[in-house]
């Protein structure tokens, strides 16, 4: 959590809930910290902080982790988040699978799971999601009474739009309210996001973008999405559909027709090499399969086109690639992409790479979904919405 995402508490005008959030956020940022330091950082009285810390310790949200000498006087007790003090569920719905992750208060995954999906209509998806949640609670019984909420990520667009009914869409979801459906199915507070935004925030919280305030995240789901972070905040659009970059026209079609997991699977299927999982795709690349290399030649050209659009539109410090694509393919694309010279990002005074791979891996959006829940519990400054 950067200094830009912290907010001050107050002794009168802010609610008790906001002050609890502020204290939790400051402890999360520091790792371990004393009461007086929290009070100074948040402009709260020491007594107010002491009361909040007593409540949080009683709620098992915090742990005492020893004393540290600061100047004269009695060494100050240090407090840290209790990893078992709260849990967040992350669910990612893709056209072919549902992924789940349960994160503790430190943001560490304690369970992960995947189930194949053959029917993407809401009722079928809800059955799978409810089952994954039950399985997670069976594996971690202590989480049952300490759930903070669930983050749900899905491919966009949300609602009926002019780019609905694409191959990477989820059938039957355009005219329903996903948030309400998930809340009824698993009885938890829900944060809903598209997959690219969740992936971007995962990198912002725990990945390569932890210290980057403005960046773009090109997310490989079934299609291609774009998460945009400006000044530490997600750019979401009026209806949560900002970043639908996969539908931008390029010579020969649309961007995700040349640059997405769906496009590489279709290309290899046409060559008589069906690929249904990341491991097979990874192995084909290691063997330098000629059909895959043909696809990559087209994909890196499309990637260069996409990066030029993103750089000149957003002026990011860097563009991050990640999602459901093998690391070795992403590294190859980054090494061979023809970066456009006519770009505002082509400048000598930015010491960051123009393009880099994210570190969160293929479950980036799933982990990001749960991280959005944790983030909303620990700070009220970064918005967790769509």
C-alpha positions as CSV (number, residue, x, y, z in Angstrom):
1,X,0.0,0.0,0.0
2,X,1.7,3.2,-1.1
3,X,1.6,6.5,0.8
4,X,-1.0,7.7,-1.8
5,X,-3.5,5.1,-0.7
6,X,-3.4,6.0,3.0
7,X,-6.0,8.3,4.5
8,X,-6.0,10.2,7.7
9,X,-8.4,9.3,10.5
10,X,-10.1,11.8,12.8
11,X,-11.4,11.9,16.3
12,X,-14.8,13.3,15.6
13,X,-16.0,13.6,12.0
14,X,-15.0,10.1,10.8
15,X,-17.0,7.1,11.9
16,X,-15.7,4.4,14.2
17,X,-15.7,2.0,11.2
18,X,-13.5,4.4,9.1
19,X,-11.1,4.7,12.0
20,X,-10.9,1.0,12.4
21,X,-10.1,0.7,8.7
22,X,-7.5,3.4,9.0
23,X,-5.8,1.6,11.9
24,X,-5.9,-1.7,10.1
25,X,-4.5,-0.1,7.0
26,X,-1.6,1.5,8.8
27,X,-0.7,-1.8,10.5
28,X,-0.9,-3.6,7.2
29,X,1.4,-1.0,5.6
30,X,3.9,-1.1,8.4
31,X,3.9,-4.8,9.1
32,X,4.4,-4.2,12.8
33,X,3.8,-0.9,14.6
34,X,3.1,0.7,18.0
35,X,0.1,2.7,19.1
36,X,1.9,6.1,19.3
37,X,3.2,5.7,15.8
38,X,-0.3,4.8,14.5
39,X,-1.7,7.8,16.2
40,X,0.9,10.2,14.7
41,X,0.4,8.7,11.2
42,X,-3.4,9.0,11.3
43,X,-3.7,12.2,13.3
44,X,-5.7,10.3,15.9
45,X,-5.3,10.6,19.7
46,X,-3.4,7.8,21.4
47,X,-6.5,7.0,23.5
48,X,-8.6,6.6,20.3
49,X,-6.0,4.3,18.8
50,X,-5.7,2.4,22.1
51,X,-9.5,1.8,22.2
52,X,-9.5,0.6,18.6
53,X,-6.5,-1.7,19.1
54,X,-8.1,-3.2,22.1
55,X,-11.3,-4.0,20.1
56,X,-9.2,-5.4,17.2
57,X,-7.2,-7.6,19.5
58,X,-10.4,-8.8,21.2
59,X,-11.8,-9.6,17.7
60,X,-8.5,-11.5,17.0
61,X,-7.8,-9.3,14.0
62,X,-4.4,-8.2,15.5
63,X,-1.6,-9.9,17.3
64,X,0.9,-8.5,19.8
65,X,4.4,-9.3,18.4
66,X,6.7,-8.0,21.0
67,X,8.1,-4.7,22.2
68,X,10.5,-2.3,20.5
69,X,12.5,0.4,22.3
70,X,11.8,3.9,20.9
71,X,13.7,6.6,22.8
72,X,13.3,6.6,26.6
73,X,10.6,4.9,28.6
74,X,8.9,1.5,28.4
75,X,9.4,-0.3,25.1
76,X,6.3,0.1,22.9
77,X,4.2,-3.0,22.2
78,X,4.1,-3.8,18.5
79,X,1.0,-4.9,16.7
80,X,0.6,-6.9,13.5
81,X,-2.3,-8.3,11.5
82,X,-3.3,-11.8,12.6
83,X,-3.2,-13.9,9.4
84,X,-6.1,-16.0,10.7
85,X,-8.1,-12.9,11.7
86,X,-10.1,-12.8,8.5
87,X,-10.4,-14.5,5.1
88,X,-11.4,-13.4,1.7
89,X,-12.7,-15.6,-1.1
90,X,-11.7,-15.0,-4.7
91,X,-13.7,-16.4,-7.6
92,X,-12.9,-16.1,-11.2
93,X,-15.4,-17.3,-13.8
94,X,-14.0,-18.0,-17.2
95,X,-15.8,-19.4,-20.2
96,X,-14.3,-22.8,-19.6
97,X,-13.5,-23.0,-15.9
98,X,-14.1,-21.5,-12.4
99,X,-11.1,-20.8,-10.2
100,X,-11.3,-20.2,-6.5
101,X,-8.8,-19.0,-3.9
102,X,-9.1,-18.3,-0.2
103,X,-6.7,-15.7,1.2
104,X,-5.8,-15.0,4.8
105,X,-5.4,-11.5,6.2
106,X,-1.8,-11.3,4.9
107,X,-3.0,-11.9,1.4
108,X,-1.5,-15.4,1.3
109,X,-3.5,-18.1,-0.5
110,X,-4.5,-20.9,1.9
111,X,-6.6,-22.9,-0.6
112,X,-6.8,-22.8,-4.4
113,X,-9.1,-24.8,-6.7
114,X,-10.3,-25.1,-10.3
115,X,-13.3,-26.9,-11.8
116,X,-14.0,-27.2,-15.5
117,X,-17.1,-25.4,-16.8
118,X,-19.2,-26.8,-19.6
119,X,-22.3,-24.6,-19.0
120,X,-21.8,-20.9,-18.4
121,X,-25.4,-20.0,-17.6
122,X,-25.9,-18.4,-14.2
123,X,-27.6,-21.4,-12.5
124,X,-24.8,-23.8,-13.6
125,X,-22.1,-21.4,-12.5
126,X,-23.7,-20.8,-9.1
127,X,-23.7,-24.5,-8.4
128,X,-20.0,-24.7,-9.1
129,X,-19.2,-21.6,-7.1
130,X,-21.2,-22.7,-4.0
131,X,-19.4,-26.1,-4.2
132,X,-15.9,-24.4,-4.3
133,X,-16.8,-22.2,-1.3
134,X,-18.0,-25.3,0.7
135,X,-14.8,-27.1,-0.2
136,X,-12.6,-24.1,1.0
137,X,-14.4,-24.0,4.3
138,X,-14.0,-27.7,4.7
139,X,-10.3,-27.3,4.3
140,X,-10.0,-24.2,6.5
141,X,-12.8,-24.6,9.1
142,X,-11.6,-21.5,11.1
143,X,-12.6,-19.4,8.1
144,X,-16.3,-20.1,8.5
145,X,-16.9,-17.5,11.1
146,X,-14.2,-15.0,9.8
147,X,-15.2,-14.4,6.2
148,X,-14.8,-10.8,5.1
149,X,-16.5,-11.2,1.8
150,X,-15.9,-12.5,-1.7
151,X,-14.5,-10.9,-4.8
152,X,-16.0,-12.1,-8.1
153,X,-14.2,-11.5,-11.4
154,X,-15.7,-12.2,-14.8
155,X,-14.9,-11.3,-18.4
156,X,-16.7,-8.1,-19.5
157,X,-18.5,-6.4,-20.8
158,X,-21.2,-6.0,-18.1
159,X,-24.7,-5.4,-19.3
160,X,-26.1,-5.5,-22.8
161,X,-23.7,-3.5,-25.1
162,X,-22.7,-3.3,-28.7
163,X,-19.9,-5.8,-28.2
164,X,-22.0,-8.5,-26.4
165,X,-22.3,-12.0,-27.7
166,X,-18.6,-12.5,-28.5
167,X,-16.8,-15.8,-28.2
168,X,-15.1,-14.8,-25.0
169,X,-18.4,-13.7,-23.3
170,X,-20.3,-15.8,-20.7
171,X,-23.6,-16.9,-22.1
172,X,-26.7,-15.7,-20.2
173,X,-25.1,-13.0,-18.1
174,X,-25.8,-9.8,-20.0
175,X,-29.3,-9.3,-18.7
176,X,-28.9,-10.3,-15.0
177,X,-27.4,-8.7,-12.0
178,X,-24.3,-10.8,-11.2
179,X,-23.7,-9.2,-7.8
180,X,-27.1,-10.1,-6.5
181,X,-26.9,-13.6,-7.9
182,X,-23.6,-14.3,-6.2
183,X,-24.7,-12.8,-2.9
184,X,-27.7,-15.1,-2.8
185,X,-25.6,-18.1,-3.7
186,X,-22.9,-17.8,-1.1
187,X,-24.4,-15.4,1.5
188,X,-21.3,-13.1,1.6
189,X,-20.8,-9.4,0.8
190,X,-19.7,-9.3,-2.9
191,X,-17.2,-7.1,-4.7
192,X,-17.6,-7.5,-8.5
193,X,-14.9,-6.7,-11.0
194,X,-13.9,-7.6,-14.5
195,X,-10.9,-9.9,-14.8
196,X,-8.5,-7.4,-16.2
197,X,-9.1,-4.9,-13.4
198,X,-8.7,-7.5,-10.7
199,X,-5.5,-8.7,-12.3
200,X,-4.2,-5.1,-12.4
201,X,-5.0,-4.6,-8.7
202,X,-3.3,-7.9,-7.8
203,X,-0.1,-6.7,-9.4
204,X,-0.6,-3.3,-7.6
205,X,-1.0,-5.0,-4.2
206,X,1.4,-8.0,-4.4
207,X,3.1,-8.0,-7.8
208,X,5.6,-6.1,-10.0
209,X,3.5,-2.9,-9.8
210,X,3.6,-2.4,-6.0
211,X,5.5,0.9,-6.3
212,X,4.0,2.0,-9.7
213,X,1.2,4.6,-9.6
214,X,0.2,4.6,-13.2
215,X,0.4,1.5,-15.4
216,X,-1.5,-0.6,-17.8
217,X,-2.2,-4.4,-17.5
218,X,-2.9,-6.4,-20.6
219,X,-4.7,-9.5,-19.3
220,X,-4.9,-12.8,-21.2
221,X,-8.2,-14.5,-20.2
222,X,-10.1,-16.3,-22.9
223,X,-10.0,-12.9,-24.7
224,X,-7.9,-9.9,-24.1
225,X,-8.6,-7.3,-21.4
226,X,-7.0,-4.1,-20.2
227,X,-6.7,-2.9,-16.6
228,X,-5.7,0.7,-16.2
229,X,-4.4,2.2,-13.0
230,X,-4.0,6.0,-12.8
231,X,-2.5,7.5,-9.7
232,X,-3.1,4.2,-7.8
233,X,-6.8,4.1,-8.8
234,X,-8.5,1.9,-11.3
235,X,-10.0,3.6,-14.3
236,X,-13.4,1.8,-14.5
237,X,-15.6,3.7,-16.8
238,X,-19.3,4.7,-16.4
239,X,-20.5,1.1,-16.3
240,X,-17.4,-0.8,-15.3
241,X,-16.5,-1.6,-18.9
242,X,-13.4,0.5,-19.5
243,X,-10.5,-1.5,-21.0
244,X,-12.3,-3.7,-23.5
245,X,-9.3,-3.5,-25.7
246,X,-9.7,-6.9,-27.3
247,X,-12.5,-5.5,-29.4
248,X,-10.5,-2.7,-31.0
249,X,-10.2,-3.2,-34.7
250,X,-6.8,-4.0,-36.3
251,X,-5.9,-4.9,-39.8
252,X,-7.5,-8.2,-40.5
253,X,-10.0,-8.3,-37.7
254,X,-10.1,-7.3,-34.0
255,X,-7.2,-7.4,-31.5
256,X,-8.2,-10.5,-29.5
257,X,-8.6,-12.5,-32.7
258,X,-4.8,-12.3,-33.1
259,X,-3.8,-11.9,-29.4
260,X,-5.6,-14.0,-26.9
261,X,-5.7,-17.5,-25.4
262,X,-8.8,-18.2,-27.5
263,X,-7.0,-17.2,-30.7
264,X,-4.0,-19.5,-30.1
265,X,-6.3,-22.4,-29.2
266,X,-8.3,-21.9,-32.4
267,X,-5.1,-21.6,-34.5
268,X,-3.7,-24.8,-33.1
269,X,-7.1,-26.6,-33.4
270,X,-7.1,-25.8,-37.1
271,X,-3.6,-27.3,-37.4
272,X,-4.9,-30.5,-35.8
273,X,-3.3,-29.7,-32.4
274,X,-6.1,-29.2,-29.9
275,X,-4.9,-27.5,-26.7
276,X,-7.1,-27.4,-23.6
277,X,-4.6,-26.4,-20.9
278,X,-1.7,-24.1,-20.2
279,X,0.8,-27.0,-19.7
280,X,0.3,-28.3,-23.2
281,X,0.7,-24.8,-24.6
282,X,3.9,-24.4,-22.6
283,X,5.3,-27.7,-23.8
284,X,4.5,-26.8,-27.5
285,X,6.5,-23.6,-27.0
286,X,9.4,-25.4,-25.4
287,X,9.5,-27.6,-28.5
288,X,9.2,-24.6,-30.8
289,X,6.2,-26.1,-32.5
290,X,6.1,-24.5,-36.0
291,X,2.3,-23.9,-35.9
292,X,2.6,-22.1,-32.6
293,X,5.5,-20.0,-33.8
294,X,3.4,-18.9,-36.8
295,X,0.8,-17.7,-34.4
296,X,3.4,-15.9,-32.3
297,X,4.6,-14.0,-35.3
298,X,1.2,-12.6,-35.8
299,X,0.6,-12.1,-32.1
300,X,3.7,-10.0,-31.4
301,X,2.8,-7.7,-34.3
302,X,-0.7,-7.3,-32.8
303,X,0.9,-6.8,-29.4
304,X,3.0,-3.9,-30.7
305,X,-0.2,-2.3,-32.1
306,X,-1.9,-2.7,-28.7
307,X,1.0,-1.2,-26.8
308,X,1.1,1.8,-29.1
309,X,-2.6,2.4,-28.4
310,X,-2.3,1.9,-24.6
311,X,0.8,4.1,-24.3
312,X,-0.5,7.0,-26.2
313,X,-3.9,6.8,-24.5
314,X,-2.9,6.3,-20.9
315,X,0.8,7.5,-20.8
316,X,1.7,4.6,-18.3
317,X,5.0,4.1,-16.6
318,X,4.9,0.6,-17.9
319,X,2.7,-2.0,-19.5
320,X,2.4,-5.3,-17.7
321,X,1.4,-8.6,-19.4
322,X,-0.1,-11.5,-17.5
323,X,-3.0,-13.9,-17.0
324,X,-3.9,-17.3,-18.5
325,X,-0.9,-17.6,-20.8
326,X,2.4,-19.5,-20.1
327,X,5.2,-17.4,-18.8
328,X,7.5,-18.6,-21.5
329,X,5.1,-17.3,-24.2
330,X,4.8,-14.0,-22.5
331,X,8.6,-13.6,-22.2
332,X,8.9,-14.4,-25.9
333,X,6.3,-11.8,-26.8
334,X,8.0,-9.2,-24.6
335,X,11.4,-10.0,-26.1
336,X,10.2,-9.8,-29.7
337,X,7.4,-7.2,-29.7
338,X,8.0,-4.3,-32.1
339,X,7.6,-1.4,-29.8
340,X,6.3,1.7,-31.7
341,X,8.7,4.6,-31.9
342,X,5.7,7.0,-32.3
343,X,4.7,6.8,-28.7
344,X,4.8,9.1,-25.7
345,X,6.4,6.2,-23.8
346,X,9.4,6.3,-26.0
347,X,11.4,8.6,-23.8
348,X,14.9,8.5,-22.2
349,X,13.8,9.6,-18.7
350,X,11.7,6.6,-17.7
351,X,13.9,4.0,-16.1
352,X,11.1,1.3,-16.1
353,X,10.8,-1.2,-19.0
354,X,8.0,-0.2,-21.4
355,X,6.7,-3.8,-21.2
356,X,7.2,-6.4,-18.5
357,X,5.6,-9.6,-17.3
358,X,3.5,-9.7,-14.1
359,X,4.5,-12.0,-11.3
360,X,1.2,-13.2,-10.1
361,X,0.8,-16.0,-12.7
362,X,-2.2,-17.6,-14.2
363,X,-4.4,-17.2,-11.1
364,X,-3.7,-13.5,-11.1
365,X,-7.4,-12.4,-11.5
366,X,-8.6,-15.0,-8.9
367,X,-6.1,-13.8,-6.3
368,X,-6.9,-10.2,-7.3
369,X,-10.6,-10.8,-6.7
370,X,-9.8,-11.8,-3.1
371,X,-7.3,-9.0,-2.7
372,X,-10.0,-6.5,-3.6
373,X,-11.9,-7.7,-0.6
374,X,-8.9,-7.4,1.7
375,X,-8.1,-4.0,0.3
376,X,-11.6,-2.7,1.1
377,X,-11.2,-4.0,4.7
378,X,-7.8,-2.3,5.1
379,X,-8.4,1.0,3.4
380,X,-11.3,3.0,2.1
381,X,-9.2,4.9,-0.4
382,X,-8.7,2.4,-3.3
383,X,-12.1,1.7,-4.7
384,X,-12.8,-2.1,-5.0
385,X,-15.8,-1.7,-7.3
386,X,-16.0,-2.7,-11.0
